Amino acid sequence: MPAARVREKVMSDSQKWLLALAVVTLALLAYLLGPVLTPFLVAAGLAYLGDPLADRLEARGLSRTLAVVVVFFCLTVVVLLAIVIIVPVVQNELVVLGQKLPGYIDWLQKTVLPWLQTRFAINLPSLELNELKGVIADHWKQVGGVASWLMASVTSSGLALLGFFANLVLIPVLAFYLLRDWDVMMARIHELLPQRYEQRAVRLARECDEMLGAFMHGQLLVMAALGLIYSVGLWLVGLDMAFIIGMLAGVVSFVPYLGFIVGMVVAGIAAAVQFQELLPLVYVLMVFGVGQMLESFLLTPYLLGDRIGLHPVAVIFAVMAGGQLFGFVGVLLALPATAVLMVIVRQSIEYYLDSQAQNGIIKQSGDIKK
């Protein structure tokens, strides 16, 4: 009996080492095949986002294929509307920003720097801001056509152009097939689970799904809603570049209070330069105060809840580490991967504590028998 226990323990340790080796190998392959995996990851993300809606349509009597077609039609409409509405607005605001940047530089040179020198009795080195204005005036005209600039950068290399159009065609095709067969693939993976670990694996997968769903559905909706609220509020104030500043604040709001702080500082500086009055600054503060209240009491509780629970420092580190290791794809996947990793770590700790408690109970029962 003791020999059998030792053999079982050795096999268990061997399996753990094999599992660790498999994880390291997969991570290395993901790093090396990053450019190739990008369309597959984007398609998998789209399929994951569209699966709940496809399931609801399927529950109402539609076939899976027809439900996927409806979901793809809705996604296509949303993307086209975003391109038609957002791109011209961003282009116009970038043109306005290019026109006003020399004024911002003059304000910095004639107002801010003298105030700092007088207030704090320090001598700041002279800055060649006039040359900076000349460089901006020469090069900002290229931003006037966002679409033409984008196509020029893409078509500068034939290989880049080929890869661009290949991904443009490949991502929707992959997403369609993944979404159509999503439930089948999940069932096949479930069947492959060893019976010994099935219950724990299903529990882990369920918690990971809840965490990812909370992030990919809830957090994205919160970011979009905040960006819209800030943009509309700043537009009502009359601030130039209201859309860009509002959406910037919404995008960085995945870190608690960061969107509020960044948006208020950027919008406050833009309002001070544009209006040069105190009242518009008060209106800007009111816009971000209302947005923060809506986020705290309405958006986050109803759309997100407390299911993610990532510390702000962990969020910032995850985004920076993902960008350093895998570039833009790493930035996109940093928070979902961190959320899943947090679930795995929590489950591992619970499993360790349970095993320790069970070992203690077995030891106590053995002492009592003696």
Disulfide bonds with the S-S distance in Angstrom:
none
